[in-house]
Every structure is written in C-alpha cells, then in structure tokens.
C-alpha cells in the first residue's frame, strides 16, 4: 500500500510524494524555471568553492591566518601597499588592512564557515521541528497541548536577543562554529514544527492512513511509512528557505562580535572590522558583503523555485490567473473593435 503511494501522490492532495515519478515531476517543473536553475548553479559553485578551499588556497600559495606585515603601510594606518588593496599574482584579491592576511584565502574559508553553520543549523531545526510536529499531531490531547504551547514559546522568542545572550555566557574554549550552529538550531525550530503539525493533522485523516491504522500498524510505523513521505514536500520547501535566513543570522552574530571568533574566518566577522576601511580599502568591505548578498539571493531564489516545483497548485493557479486575464483583455479588445 505505502509503496504504491510513494510512487505517485498522496490521496486527496496535490502535493507529490517523493519517489521515482515524484522526483521526475519535480525536476520537470524545476527545469522550466530559469531563475531557479541559475540560482542552483550559483549555489553549487559556492558549495564547491567552500569544499575546495584548501586546494584553492594551496594553488594561490597562501593561507587565511598568516600575517604579512611587509604588505601594509604602517605609516598610513595599515593600508595595504599597492593598487587595489595589494592585488597581485601572490594575493589574488589583495590583503587585509592592518594584518596583511590574504583576502582570497579568508573569503573561501569564510564560505566554509558561513555555509556550514547555516546548513547544519537547518538540519537541527528540521530534525527538531519534524519530531515535535509529528508527536504533537499524533499524541494524546495533553501531549498536543504541551508541545503546542512549547512551540508557541519558541516562536515568540526573539532569535537575535536569545542568541546574543547564550553566546555571551558560553566559555570561549567551546568551538564557536559548533556553538553558533546549536544556538540557531535550538532556538528557531518553532515555525517548522507548526507547519509539520498542521500537515500531519491533514494527512492522518486520509483514507490510506486510516486503512493502515485499521490494519494494526502502530503509531511509529504509520508515521514512518505513511506520513513522513507526505511531509517531505513542505519540509524540503521550508528548509530551502531557512538556509539563507540562517546565513544572515550567522553573519549578524559574527558582525556583533559574539559569533565566530578570530582567527577563524567568517564573512560576518570580516565585515565587523571592514566598516572603517570602506574608503581606504573598499574591497575589504565589498568582497564579503558581495559574497553574502549573492549567496542569500541565490538560495532565496532557489528556495522559491523548489517551493513552486513541489507545489503544482501554485503553477496551476498562475496559469489559470494568466488565462483569465488574457481572456478578459481579449474580450475587452473585441468590444472596443465592435
């Protein structure tokens, strides 16, 4: 029963369930969205750069932590020597003011931290949200009330303020990227838990879930084999939109000085000290800011494309609305011609 449904769609819904045919339908809908495909290529390139950071810096012959005091002009306050911030064959994007550290090396290693923290925090959020949402929808009334009220409290918590408070009291010896990941993941899972609970309540009333219950399946088996496939589409959609938000949160925390600590490079941390150098060394500010902008924009466009591809009703509504608009415009034109 479950295997047949996995290959098609959940009865009574327009949301495709992941499977062989579901994956083909998803890819077919995603291919027609050129913006999403371009965003996917950009994201893939960013991930490739982050993974290949040691290789890229080895090709350049630099690393992200070595100081080069001979490349900065101490008489001018630490401005890089040379044009365009010291760009040359040895330093492809120039060097940092005051320290002389290689900007290219810090930028690509910063991508590893920013993308890694965002993706890991998203995994934590999704894992907690799915467990809490499914348990709330399938549990008894008091379990549902307890988990729902807990979720409401989590949603009401201001993420930035709670993160600042928690990060400020944790000892500096604790690995900062891991800490930022855990703080973001453990505080911001409330919205996805609400989405999963609402979708689970809808799915558990469908005929195939009722048939599984009448067959004697326990709650865990029903959730694993019948409900989780139907939850894949909304969970993947929301997770795709969580990643750019988490990148922005990590950058903001590092910018405020409570995120990733030096000498570990991070885009937000680079922006912390770059704001005073935007006139003397503008590339020091523009490079991490541009990397953040491109990454967040690409992930946001890709997430929107994934949402549309997983929800055929969005595309059908668009087509129907466009068709009605075209019909009304053509009818108006005919009246004017008559």
N, C-alpha and C positions, 0 to 999 in steps of 0.2 A: 504493500500500500504506500508506504513512505517513499520507496524508491521511484515509483511511477510519478508521484507528485513532485519529487525533486527535479525530474527531467522536464517539467512543464511549468505550471503556475499554481499558486495556492488558490484553491477553490473560493470563489466569491470575492477575489481581489484582483487588481490589475498589476500587482507587484510580482515580477518574476522571481522564482526561487532559484538560487544558484544551482547549476547543473550543466550538462553538456549543451542543451539547447538554450538554456538561460544565458550562458556565457556568450554564445554566438549572437543572440539577440542584443545583449549588452554591447558587444563590440560593434555590431552593425549600427546601433543608434549612436555610439560614441564617434564612429568614423565620420559621420556627416557633420559633426560639429568641429569646424576647422580651428576655432579658437581653443577648444579643449585639447585638440591634438597638438597644437603648437605649445600650449602650456605643459602638456605631458612631456614633450621633447625637452623643454627648458628644465623641468623638474628632474628628468632623467640625467641631463648633463650636470646639474648641480649635485645630485647624489654621486655621480661618477667622479666629479672633482673632489668631493669630500672623501670618498673612499680611496682615491688615488693621491691624496695629499702628500704622503711620504715620498711617493715616486716623483711627483711634480716638483717638490722642493729639492729632491736629490738631483733632478735634471738641472735645476737652477743653481745648485750648489750652495744653498742657504738653509737655514732652519728658523723657526719662529721665535726663538728665545735668545739667540746670541746678540750681544750689543756690539755696535760698530761706532765707537766714539770718534774715529777718524773721519767719518762721513757726515758729521754735523758741525755746524759753525757755532761754537760756544760763545763767540763774541756777539752774535746776533740772537742769543737766547736759545740756541739749539736747533735752528732751522737747518734742514738738510742742505748739503753742499751740492751744487749743480742745478741744472734746469729741470723743471717739472718734478721737484722733490727727490732728485737723485736717481731718476730713471736711467738705466743703462743695461749693458749686457749682463752684469753680475746681479743687478737688482731690477727685475722686470717692471715692477710698479713703484720703485723708489723705496725710501726708508722712512721710518717713523721719526718725527721730531724728538729731540732730547735724548732718545735712546739709540737711534740708528738701526733698530731691528728691521728686518726685511718685511715690507708690507705684503708682498705676494704670499710669502710663507704664512704670515699671520692670518691673511684673508682666507686661504684654503683650509688651514687648520681650524679657523673660526667657523667655517661651514660645517665641519665635522661636529663641533660642539653644539651649534645652533640647531642643525637638522637632527642630530642625535637626541638632544634633550626633547625637542618637540615631538619626534616620533615615539620615543619611549614614554613620554608623559601621556600621549594619546592612547597608547596601548594600555597603560594603567587606568586611565579614565574609562575606556571602553570595557575593560575586564570588570571593574567595579560596577559600572553602570548596568551592564548586562546581567550580572549576578543579582544585584539589588532589584532591578526592574522585574526580572522573571520571578524571583522569590516573592516579591510584593504581589504580583498578579496571581500567582498560583497558591500562595499561602492562605492561611485562615484569616478571618476578619481582623483579629488583633495584630497579626503579623503584618498585614497590609497597612493598618493604621500606623504601626510603629515605624515601618520602613518609609512610608509616605511622609510622615512628619519629619523624620530624619533627613529625607531628601529635600524637603522644603527648607529646612535649616541650612543645609549645604548650599542650596541655590541662593539663599538670601545673604550668604556670607560674601563680603567684598573680597574678591580674589587677590587684588594687589595688596590691600592692607594686611590680610592674613598672611600672605606670602612674606611681606616685609617683616612682620612680627616673628614668624617662625624662623626665617633665615637669619635674623639678627641674634637669636639666642642660641643657635646651634654652634658648637665649637668649630673653629676654623680648620681643625685637623680632619674633619669629615669631608670626603670628596665632594667638591662643590657641584659639579655637573649631576652627580647622582642625587644630591640633596635637592637641587632645583627640580629635577625630574619628579621626585617623590612628592615634593610640596605641591607642584602644579597638578599632578595626577590625583593626589588625595583630597584636594580641595574642590576641583572643578568637574566632578563626575555627576553632579545632580541633574543637569539637563538631559543627558543621555539616559539616565535611569528613568526619568519621566517618560521619555519617548518609548523606551523599551516596555515599560509597564503598560502604556496605552495600547501599543501594538499587540502585546501579548494578550490583553483582555479581549481585543478584537479577534485574534486568531483562535483562542481557546473555545470560542463559541461556534466555530465552523464544524461542519459535519464530519470531516475526516479526523479531527481531534476528538470529537465525541465518540466516533467509532473506535478509535484507539483506546479510549478510556473504558468503553464497554467490553473491549477485548481483554481487559485485565492488566493493561500496562500500568506501571507505577508512574508517579509524577515525574521522576527524573528521566525515565525513558521517553515519556511523551515530550518533555521539554527538549531533550537532546535530538530526537529523531523527527519530531513533527513541528515544534515551534521555532527552534533555532534556525532552520533553513528559511523560514518565512521572515525572520528578523534580520536576515543578512542585509537586505537592501537598505532599510532605514539606518541600520548601524553603520554600514560602509559609507553611506551618504553623509551622515553627521560626522563620522571620523575624518572624512576628507576635508571637511570644513573646520575641524578642530586643529589640524596641523598648523595652518597659517596663524591661527589665533595663539597657539602655544609658542610659535616662533616669536611673535610680537611680545608676549608676556616675558619670555626668557630675555629678550633684548632689553626690555624695560627694566627688569630686575637687575641685570648686569649694568645698565646705564645708571641706575640709582646706587650702585656700589654694593649690593647685597647678593648679587648673583655669582657668576663665575669669577674667581679671583685670579690676578696675575700670578705667575707668568702664562697661565693657560689662556690662549687667545679665544675671544668671542666677539662677534660683531657688535653686540651691545656694549661690551667693555671697551672696544676700540672707540666707539662714539663718545664714551664718558670723557676721555681726555682729548678728543678731537675738536670739541666745540670751541676751544680757544685758539685753534690753528687754522680756521677756515680761510683766513686771509693770507697768512704766510705759507701754508702748505694745504691748499684746498683739497688735494686728492686724498689726504689723510681722513677727511670727513666724508668726501663724496663716495669713496670706494665702499666702505662698509654700509653707508646709507643706501647706495645704489644696489648693493647685493641684497640687503633686506627688502627693499622695495620690489625688486624683480622676483625674489623668492616668494614673498607673500602674495603678490599679484598672480604669479603663475599657479600657485597652489589654490588660490581662491577661484580662479577661472576653471582649473581642473576639477575642483570640488563641485562647482556648479554644473559642469558637464557630466560628471558622474551622477549627480542627482537627477538630471534630465534623462540620462540613459537608463537609469534604474527605475524611473517613474514614467512609463509610457503615457500616462494620463496628462502629464504636463505638455508633451509634444502634441497629443491629440487635441487638447484644449487650445493650443496655439494655432493648430491648423483650422479648427472649427471657427475660432475667432477671426482669423485672417479671411476664411472663406465667406463668412457673413459680412465682413467689412467690404470685401470685393463685390459681393452681390449687391449690397446697398449702394455702393458707389456706381456700379453699372446701371442699377435701376434709376438712380438719380440722373445719370447721363442720358438715358433713354427718354426720361420725362422732359429734360431740357431740350433734347433734339426734337421731340414731338411738339 
